[in-house]
């Protein structure tokens, strides 16, 4: 499915986004090599950048990337916000890496901190909506046309045209002032992801996430959930556009928001 030869028409950088949240330091599974960490799964974000640099054949960038440099840059971004008088406790960190391996990090305040474990998955059936655990439920629409998987869906970069176009062509379907996203699928009808989340659907009493062969991004939260046996990968190709039903729940997860719930709307 991957179109390895596809290239962006404009220069791009590798991209990943994480979260600075003091609550994360209380979760032992989020520890890094220095112990408790307020950065959400930062070692996995680093691994993602290294892997993406290899995928794009940025071999020099791969050779100079260091976890200590990434963490230092993240700490500097938080310090800069403090110097500016920003008293927020929680931040979204946008991390980019250039072809030369230069790391740039910017921080933006988030409105709330985590108050519970962001790796929590609802396992009981029927699923009960719990805003205290997962925040408000997102409205999720199935895209109106397929996407073409490529190296830019396999890796996260600043070249996001495929996602911006998907959001734009579905904008009229969403009521104003609502949180929503759109489930994408490839030409074979296989579900891939949404524009900002990896996804999983409840099948046979398990949360099943699309395989990377569908063209989806191998996100950091997705990797953690798979590695820890919280979700399973779709090895049988059961997650298709036609299998998604109106009103069903979809598990959403990424490296900033953790796990959230969405519901399918038509």
Secondary structure, DSSP 8 states (H G I E B T S, - for coil): ---TT---SS---EEEEEEEEGGGGG-GGG-BTTBS-SBTTHHHHHHHHHHHHHHTT-HHHHHH--HHHHHHHHHHHHHHHHHTT---SEEEEEEEE-TT--EEEEEEE-S----S-TT----SSS----HHHH-S-EEEEE-SS-B---HHHHS-BS--HHHHHHHHHTGGGS-TT--EEEE-BBTT-BB---SS-EEEEEETTEEEE--GGGT----HHHHHHHHTTSSEE-SS---BGGG--TT-EEEEEETTTEEEEEEEE-
